[in-house]
């Protein structure tokens, strides 16, 4: 009969407060739960003042006093529970221990209407078990919240130096975890269903750190993920996102975020697919963005490609785009034709024009790779609205 009542209480309780009230109804003894920081998490009694000055003052302050902590730790040394009397009232103190044998709190049952020795051991056993479980969940959620605050401060560049960040980070995480940064772009229609998106992300990336900043959701991931599930999610909500390579230095996360934003903006404008992009597939482009020096990037563009670019601007042509698609599709006319929505004869005509302009048959592998890199640089600079028309006119005039 008692077991049925216990199971009903456990089933109907969603919080520690619910549990404490439920078990109080079974034993008619005041109960308190204290966490590992000696904070009163929950308590229930009919009249606190009748339970003595120690109990009343503790509940009023919300914490155990230093004196009380010292007494209890001494009594519980090498023991899981102890009977201790304060203000002529006996109390049962029980350590709450997690699976790693760490003390995560204490359960206190006070002798009042019923003698402590008369309480069914089964009731105490179940109470300890379920309260321990709730405390573990609370500690876990608190850690996630603290990590969210920490990473938000990191992304907002609020730490004066790396040591301050690392000290706070290691106080929350014992080991060095490897994180990747997923950023998801939110347009105005996405923002309206942000809560749905956040819930879905919590399901996809359990225990990950999720932050909202500007027009983006940032997810710090330290676990394996199912790419197919993410792509389905992106397609369903019409989302664009990119995931970084492993972050070697978390303190640089705000810099990585900035690079990922620019890379995603580029991919959105040139690919426009609702899929998960991976930085590892665009290492050269990512390096270009990280350079953050347009003059240096311009100096890396091969002179043959500059010649083709000048022709494009002078004649309102699209030879650079044609060559870029031709090279990245491994010289396949069919693939290039599909991607540009042009007839193969048109592609062939443009390629012949390019070969005449640069006096090159496009059969040198190393040179073609150089051309491709140059075209990627041009493509990126265009995506950030670099004024090529002005730049080319200056280079022509200087000659």
N, C-alpha and C positions, 0 to 999 in steps of 0.2 A: 504493500500500500504506500509506504514512504517513498519507494523507488518511483512509483507512478507519479506522485506529487513532484518529486525532484525533476523528473524528465519533462513534466508539463511546464514547470518554472523555466527550465533551460530552453525549451522550445519556444515559449512565449516572450522571452526576454531578448531585447535587442541591444541593451546597454548594460554597463556594470550596475548602474543605479537600479534598473529593473530587477537584476539578479539579487542584489542586496535586499530589496524590499520583499521579493518573493521568498527568499530563505529566512528572512526575519519572521514572516508569517508561519514558517514551519517550526522555528525553535524559540521564538519570543525572546531572543537575546540580541542586544545591540551589536551591530557589525560595522567594521571600518576596513577600508582597503587603502594601503599606502604604497606609493611607487618607490623605485630605487633611489629617488632623490628626496625621500622622506616627506613627500607631498601627499596630503589627503586627497585621494582620487574619488572616493565615494564613502558615504556612511549613512546609517539609518538607525534611529532610535526614537522613542516616543517623547522623552523629556531628557534633553542633554544635561541639564543642571543637576538632576538627581544622580548622575553617574560619576560625580566627583569633580574636583577642580582640575585635575590633570586632563581628563577627557574634554571638559568644557573649554579649557584654554587652548588645547590642541586643535579642536574643531574651529574655534574662533580665529586662530592665526593661520590655519590651513596647512601647517607643517609641524612635524615633531620638533621639539626643542633640542638643543645640543645636549642638555642633561639627559633627556629621555633617550636620545640616540645612543649615548654612551652606555646607559644602563641596559638597554635592549640588546645592543651588540655584544656586550659582555655576557649576558644571560644566554644568548643564542650561539655563542662561540662553540663550534663543533657540534651543534645540535640543529635539528630542523624545526623544533618547536619548544616553547617553554611557557610555564604558568608564572605570571608575575603579578604581584598585588600593588596597586596604587590607591591611595585614599580609602583603604580597607575594602577595596573591591577587586576581586580576582579577574585576571584577563588571560586569555590564551593567545599567544603570539605564534604565528606560523610563517616560516619563510616560504616565499613563492619563487620557485626555481625553474628556469627554462631548460630546453634540451641540451644546452651547452654548459649546464651546471652553474649558470650565473644567477645570482639573487636579483630578481627584477621587482621585488616588492614584498609586502607583508600583509597577512590577513589577521585581523584582531577580532576576537569574539569576547564579549564582556558578560560576566556573570550577573544576571539581573533577576528575572522572574524564575528562570530555570537554572539549576546547577550545571556547570560546564560538564561535569562527569556524566550527567544524564542525557547529554546530546548524543544522538545516534552517530557512531563513527562513519557510517555510510553517507550521512548528510555532510559531514565535514570533508570527507574525501572528495565528494562531487563538487562541493563549493570551492575547494582549493583548485581542483582541476579546471573548472570552467572560468574562475577568476584569473588564473594563470594564463589561460588561452586568450582572454580578453586583454590582459595587460600586454602580452606579446604583440597582439594586433595594434594596440594603442601606441606602443613604442615604435613599431614599424611605420605606422602612419605619421607619427611625429617626426621620425627620421626623414621620411619622404618630403614632408612639409619644410623641414629645416634645409634639406638639400635643394629644394625648389627655391627657397629664399637665397641660399648661398649662390646658386648658379645664376639667379636673376641679377644679383649684385655683380657677379663676374661679367656677365654680358653687358651690363650697364657701366662697366669700367669703374666701379666704386672702390676697388682695393688699391691702396697706395703702393704696395709692393707684393711680390709673390709669396714671401714668407708668411704674411698675415693670412693670405688666402689658404695656403697649404696647412697652416695650423688649424684653421676652422674646418677645412676639408677632412683632415685626418682625425679630428674629434668626432666626426660623423661616420667616416668609413675607415675601417682598420687597415684594409689592404689597398694597393694601387690597382684600380680597375681600369680596363681599357674602354674608353668611350668613343662612339662615333656620333656626329651631329647630323640629325635629319632636320632640314628646314622645309616648311610647306608654305607656299604663297597663298594668301587669302584675298580674293577680290570681294567686292561689296556683297554679292549674293552669298558667298561662302561665309561671310561674317554673321549673316542672319541665322545660320545654322551651326555657329561655332560650338555650341554646347554639344550637339550631336557628334560633331567631328572629334571633340575632346574625349567624349565617352568611348568612341570607337578606337581612338588612339590608345586609351588606357587598356582596352581589351587586347589590341595588337601588341603593345609593348608594356607588359606588366612590370610595375615598379620602376619604370623609366621616369626621367625628370622632364616635365612638360611646362614650357614657358611661352607666354604670348608677348610678342614685341613688334611694334610697328604694324606691318601688314603680314607678319609671319608667325607661324607656330614653330617653336624650336623644341626638338625632342632629343635629349641626350640618352643614347641607347648603349647598354652594356651587356647585351644578350644577342643570341641568334634571332633572326627574324625570317618570316616566310615572304619572299619577294612577290609571289603570286597573289597572296592575300592583300599586300599593300597596293599592288597595281589594280586589283579589283576595287579596293576602297577608293583609290584616286579616281578611277573611271566613274564610279558611282556618284561621287561628289564633285567631279570635274576639278580636280586639284592638280597642281604642279608641285613637285618636290624633288629634292636632291639630298643624297646622303654622302657625308665626307668619308675620307679614308680614316683609319684610327688616329685619334688626337694624341700626339706625342707629348704635348705640354698643355695641360688644361688651362693654365693661366693665360694662354694665347687664344682662348675660345672666342673672344670678341673679334679678333682679327680673322679667324677662320670663318666666323659668321659673315663678316663683310665680304670675304672672297666667295663664299658659297652663294650669297645673295646675287652678286654680279654674274657668277657662272649660271645660276638658275635663270636670271633675267635674259641672258644671252640664249640659253637653250629654249626658253619659252617663245622667244621671237623667231628663232630659226627652225625649231623642230615642232613646237606647239602640240605636244602629245601629253595626255593625262597618264603619265607613267612615272615610276621612280627612276630618276636619273642617278647615276653613280659617278662620283668624282673620279674614281679609279679609271673610268672609261675616257676621261677628258684631262689627263694629267698635263699635257702640253698647254692646253687652254687654261687650266687652273694656274699653271706657272706664269703664264702671260698676265693673268689678272693680278696675281700676287706681286708682280713686278711693279705695278702702279707707277709706271714711268713711260709716258707716251713717246717721248723723244727717243728713249732707248728702244722701244718697240719698233718705231719707224726705221731705225737704223738696221734692224734685223730683217727687213723686207728685201728679198732678192731683187736686183735691178731689172731682171727680166719681167718679174711680176709688176713692178712699178711701171714698166713700159706698157704692159697690158692694161693696167689701171688707168693710165693717162688716155689710152685709146678709148676706154669705156666712157670716161668723163667728157672727152672731146666729141664723141660720136653717139652719145646716149645708147651705148651698147651694153651687153651683159657677158663679155668674154670671161671675166674673173669668176663669175658664178658658174659658168659652164665648165671651166677648167677645174674648179674646186670639186664639183660633183663628179666629174670624170675621174679625177685622181682618187677621191675617197671611195669610189665604187670600183676600184681596181681596173680602170680602163674599160669598163663594161658599158657599151653604147646602150644596151637594153635598159640597164638599171638607171643610167643617167637620163635616158629618155623618159622613163616612168616618173622619176623624181622631179624633173623640170616640166613635165607635161608638154614635151616637144617631140617632133618627128626625128627619127634617127638621122635623116638627111640634113636637118637643121643643125644637129649636134656636130655632125661631120664637117659641115661647112664652117662652123665656128672654130672647130679644132684646127682646121687647115689655116684659117686666118691667124690663129694664135701661133702656129708653127712658123708662119711667114714673118710675123712680127718679131719673134725672138730668135729666129733662125735655129730652131731646135725641134727635133722630131719626137720629143717626150719619151725617149726610150732609155734614159739614164736614171736608174733607180734612186741613187743618192740625190741627184739634182731634183727629181720629182718630189722626193720627201721634203727637200728644202722649199720647193714651190708650194707644197701643201701647207707647210708651217707658215709661210709668208701669207698665204691666202686666209689662214685661220686668224692671223694677227689683224689683217684688213677687216675680216668679218667681225671680229670683236670690237675694233675701234669704231666701226660703223654703228654697232649696237649701242655704244655710249655717245653717239652723235658727234664723233670727231669730224671736223670740217676738212674732208679730203680735197674738195674743190679748191679751197684757199691754199692748202698745202701744195697741191700739184701745180697751181698757177705760180706759186713762189719758186718752186724747183725749176719750172720751165723758164721763168724770167731770169733766174740766176745763171742758167746755162747760156 
